[in-house]
Amino acid sequence: MYTFDSKVRYSETDSEGKLTMASLINYFQDCSTFQSEELGVGVEYLRERQLVWVLSSWQIVVERYPELCEKVTVGTQPYDLKGFLGYRNFAMMDERGEYIAKANSLWSLLNTETGKPCPVPEIMFEKYPICPKLEMEYAPRKIAVPENGTDYEPIVVKKHHLDTNHHVNNQQFVGIAMDYLPEDFNIGQLRAEYKKQAFLDDVLYPYVTEAEGKVVVALRNEENAPYVIVEFTGRQKI
């Protein structure tokens, strides 16, 4: 597993001084980016070849949220590459090596000119070490959107939502969805299914349902087709 060490920063914490889910996702994103850059198949390599890895789904399971200044190790490992898909685990560990959080993710390699899937090139099979899957309870990738939800005011995509690929970053989607969680909702598991890229000035229409300790947020276009569906499962605070 590729890893890097860090310390929880004040800017990454919530009102209780603990790491936020959004910051945890940023750690995971940074970790896979660091690995790809060190292997020579990072952002610039992909851009020169009109390629981009687009996240298709997240599953993040949190045991606890680390506190301000706590030392952590963040890790990632691809466990399969096939067709145009990449399967990747992530983890955050404490100083004792105990898991704070684990994640599973699915990525699609796209051609930026056509927007269509592209087979994973041979160099990536050579560069990325394929590791066994982390032990965790793997959830389905597809997320059902319950009926009888509530529609909220639309959100216009701004520049600060975008990443180097000029679309809404997956963490930004999650951050927007988190705004519709009830007060004091503690996220034990997050699942996100990314359906469609969103770009500058696109309009997101939030649709929210809540039942049995779960909140599902669908950020849709004006035809009710989702850009992303995010499912939050609550847990008791630790």
Secondary structure, DSSP 8 states (H G I E B T S, - for coil): -EEEEEE--GGGB-TTSBB-HHHHHHHHHHHHHHHHHHHT-SHHHHHHTTEEEEEEEEEEEES---BTT-EEEEEEEEEEEETTEEEEEEEEE-TTS-EEEEEEEEEEEEETTT--B----HHHHHHS------SS----S-----SS-EE---EE--GGGB-TTSSB-HHHHHHHHHTTS-TT--EEEEEEEE-S---TT-EEEEEEEEETTEEEEEEE-TTS-EEEEEEEEE----
